[in-house]
Amino acid sequence: MMNSRNAPITSLIIMRLDLEAMARGMLSSGQLVAIKRAQQGSMQGGLEFKTEIELLSRVHHKNLVGLVGFCFEQGEQMLVYEYMPNGTLRESLSGRSGIHLDWKRRLRIAVGSARGLTYLHELANPPIIHRDIKSTNILLDEHLTAKVADFGLSKLVSDSAKGHVSTQVKGTLGYLDPEYYMTQQLTEKSDVYSFGVVMLELITAKQPIEKGKYIVREVRTAMNKNDEETYGLREIMDTSIRSMANLIGFGRFLELAMQCVEESAADRPTMSEVVKALETILQNDGLNTNSTSASSSATDFGSMRGAPKHPYNDALPKKDVNESDAFDYSGGYTLSTKVEPK
């Protein structure tokens, strides 16, 4: 077992390892960590494992999940992360975590995760496109600070790439940028699209595709700017925020989300522009913007011959999108009991 700087981790006690390859562990120092374990014999898992080590060893930001160490011996492939006790954003929005996310907390979560993405796009050298932004890959620490996780599908953008990478399409249906799907040209704006879908989740608490309904289409159809309170979204809003008297900046937040999910990448803002807009919403409420509040289940869409159809124009499956992971992040939300350091 090695840490991310190639020094040995002398002891790792795995507290629980279930059939879904999830675990929580404790280092000899008493530090709680989260374990992500590749399924044995999974070639894709091995490639994602290598990619994640390479990327997380060279990027450091308070809104990115930190890599503590890794194991690659005796047929085992495990990544060791900082422990995130409040699990994923999806868990909180679904009500399964028991955490109540009021509107201000949701704004802080949006700002934090947007800052993490901005770092990847603009400050990492070379820039990094995450390629699988979704609510299950945004984790919450003990202070509900948002941290972007899972870099197994991420791509580096070299200087010669001219802002895009021609690559086989991978991602998660519902979050997947339709322009990337149809052109196979991946850009930072593909992450922006996915982030816009997450913003709509923060409003509705719905998964991107539920019972054949696509969240972007549903919001776009329901929107009514003459309704100054909920902009026509009252019926599809998350009930836990719908009853709140004053949703600061709700209209601007919704407008920003819809800009992020524009069909054409050229019409979408950059992540740094998203951060500035979200910070403005928070500042207008007098909030401190410095206080910001698991493996890829992405689909490999294979080699697409000719011009593929738009991914969301045809009939969608009338079921919720299920997660099926070769790599799974093992945050605290998966465990029924808490382990305290002795």
N, C-alpha and C positions, 0 to 999 in steps of 0.2 A: 504494500500500500504506500503510495507516494502522495505528497501534497503537491499543490499546483506549481511549486517552485523546485520540484524534484528532491526535496528532503523527505526522508521516510516518516510516515506516521506510525509510531511504535505500537499503538494499540487502538483497535476499534471494536467496540462491543455492539453487536447488532441486537437491538431490543426486540424486534419483531420483523419477520420476513414472511409475507403471506403469498398466496398463489398468484397474485397480480404483480409480483416483483416489486412490491413496495416495502420500504423499511425505514425505521428510524434508528439511529445509532448514537453512541456516545464515545468521544475520544477519551484517552487516558487523562486528559486535562479536565474532564467533566463537561466539555462543550458538547451540546446536542447538535447533531447533524442529520441531514436527510440523505438517504441512499437511493440512487436510481440504478437499476440493474437491467442489463440487456438480457433478453431471452436467449438461452443457449441455442447456438446454431443459426442465429439471425444475422444474415450478412448485412442487411440494411441497418440493423441495430449497431453492428460493428462500425459501419461507415459513419453513422450519426455520432457514435461514441468518440471516434477520432476527431471529427469536425468540432464537436463541442469542447473537447480538451484544448484543441489548438486555439479556438476563439476565446474561450473564457480565461485562458492563461494570459491573454494579452489585453483584455478590456476590463476596466475597473470603474464602476460608477455606482452611486448609492441606490440607483433605481434599476440595477441589473443584479440578478441573483449571483452571489459569489461562489466560485468553485474552491472548495477546501482541499480536495485531493481526488485520487482515482486509483483504481486497482485493475491490473491487466495481467493476471497470472492464473495458472491452473484452470484455464478455460473460462474464468470469470471476468466479466467486464462491468465494473461498477464506478459510478461517479458519486462523489461525496460533496454535498452542497451545504451552505449555511442553512440552518433550520428555520423554516417559516411557519410559525405556530398557527397562523390563521388561514392556512391553506390557499385555495385559489379564489379569484374573484367570482368565478362561476358558482362555487359552493355558497358564497355569501348571498349572491343574487337569487339563488334557488331556495334560500332559507334553510339549507341543510347544515350550515355552520353555526347557526344560532346568533350570528352577528347582524345587528341592525345597521344598515347603511343608509343614513339620512342623506339629503341632497348635498350638503357641504362635504361629507365624507366622499361621496361619489365624485364631486369636482376635484377633490385632492387626489383621489386615485387616478383620475384621468390625467391630471397634470403630471403626477409622478411617472406613470408609464410612458407618457408622451416625452418626458425628458430623457428617459432611458433610450427610447427609440431615436431621439434627436442626436444623442451621443453616438449611437451606432452609425447613423447616416452621415454625420458632419464632423465628428471629432475623432473617430477611430481612423487609423491609418494602416491599410487602405479602408475605405468605408465598408460597412457591413449591412446587407439586407437580411432581415430576420427570416422572412418568408412564411412564418406560421404564427402570426399574432392572433390571439384569441383569448377569451376570458379564462380558459383553463391554463393559459401560459402567463397569466398575470397573477403573481402571488403576493400575499399580504403578511407583513411581519407583525410583531407584537403591538406596534403603534399604528397598524393599518397603512403603513407605507407600502406603496405599490412597487414591485420589482418584476421586471420582465425576465422570463425563464425560457429554457429549452432552445438551444442554438444548434440542434442537430441538423436542421435543414438550411441553416444560414449560408449566405454566399458573399464572398468578397468581391468588391468592384474595383478592378485595377484601373490605372490611369488610361490604359488603351481601350477600355470597355466603352468609353464615351457615354457613361451614365446608365448603361443597361447591360444585362448579361443574357445572352441567348442560351436558354437552358430548358431541359425537360421540365414540364409543369408538375409541380408538387404543391400541396397545400391542403387546406380543409374546406370542403364545400360549405358555402354560406359565408365564409370569410374571404374566399379566393377572389382576387381581382379579375373581373371578366376580361379586361384588355390583355392581361398577362396570359390568361387561359387561351385567348384566341390568337395571340401573336407569338407566344412563347418567349417574349422579351420581358425579362424581370427588371424592374426599377425600384427605387426607393418609394415611388408613388404606389407600388403594390402593397407595401406595408401601410401606407396612409389609408388605402381602401379598407384593409382589414381593421385598422384602428377605428375608422368611422363606424364599422359594424359593431365594435365593442362599445362605442359611445351610445349607439342605439340600444344595446343591451342594458346600459346603465339607466336608460330612460324606461325601458319596458320590462326588464328582467326576463325577457323571452330569449330562447336560443335562436340563432339566425334562421334556422329552418325548423318549423314546428307544424306537423300535420299538413304538410304540403304548402305552407305559407312562408314566404320569404320576407324577412323583417324589413329589408330596405324597401321593397315594393309596398308592403303594408303601411309603413310610415309615410311614404311618399303619397299614397292614395288618400290617407286620412288627414294629411296636413291641411290646416285652414288658418291662414294668418290673420283672419278677422277675429279669431278667438284669441284674445290677448292673454288669456290665463294658461291654457294648455295647448294652444295651437291645433285644436282638433284631435288631439291624441288621448283625450281623457279615457276612452274605452280601452285603449291598449297600453296605457301607462302602468307601471308597477304600482299596485295598490298601496304599498308602504310609503310612497312619496306623493301619490295622487291627492291624498287628504291634507298634505302640508299647505299652510296658508300662503307662503311666499317662496316660490322657487327662484332664487336669485339667478338671473342670467339664463333662465330656461330657454327663452326664444333664441338667444345668441348661441347657446350650446347646441340646440337642435339644428340651427342653420349651419353651424360649423360641421356637425356630423354629416349633414347632407352634402356639403361641399366635399368632404372626404370621400364620399361614395359616388361621386360623379362618374359617369361611364367612361369619359375620356380622362386619362391620367394628367393631361395638360391642364385640365380644369380643376384639379385638386390642389390644395395648399401643400407646402412642405411641412415636415414635422416641426421644424422650428417656428413656422408661422402658426401652427396649431398650438404650440406651447405658449406663444405670446398672447394668442386670443384667449386661451384658458386662464392664463395669469391675470389678464385684464378683468375677466369675470370675477375671479376671486378677489382682486384688489378693490373692485367696486363694492364688494361686500365687507371690506375691511379685514379680510382674512390674511394670515401670514402664508404666503405662497411657498416659503421654505419648508413648511410642515406638510409634506405630501403624505397624503394618505395612500404540466408535468410532462412527460415526453410527448413528442409529437405524435398525434394520431393522424397526421397528415396523409393524404392520399397521393400516391404516385399515379398521375393520369396517363402515363405511358406515352408512346410515340403517336402523335396525332398527324395523320396524313390529310393534306388539303386544308381548307379553312374550317376549323371547328365551329360549331354553333355556339351561341351565347349560353353560358352555363346555367342561367336562371330564367331563360325565356320558355323553356319546355316545362312540361309538368314535373313538379318535384315530388320526391317520395313522400307519401302521407304518413310520416313517422318522424319522431325526433331524431336528430343526428346523434348517433352513439359513438362513444370513444372506444377505440380498439388500438392499444398502444404496444409497440415493440419495446419502447422505453417509457417508463412512467415516473413522473416526479412523485416523491413520497413525502409530501408535507404532512403536518400534524393532523390535518382534518381526516386522514384515513384511519387514524387510530382511536380506539374507544377509550383508552386510558392514557393519562399523561405520565411521562417518566421524568422524575425530578433528579437532578444530580445529587449524589450522596456526598 
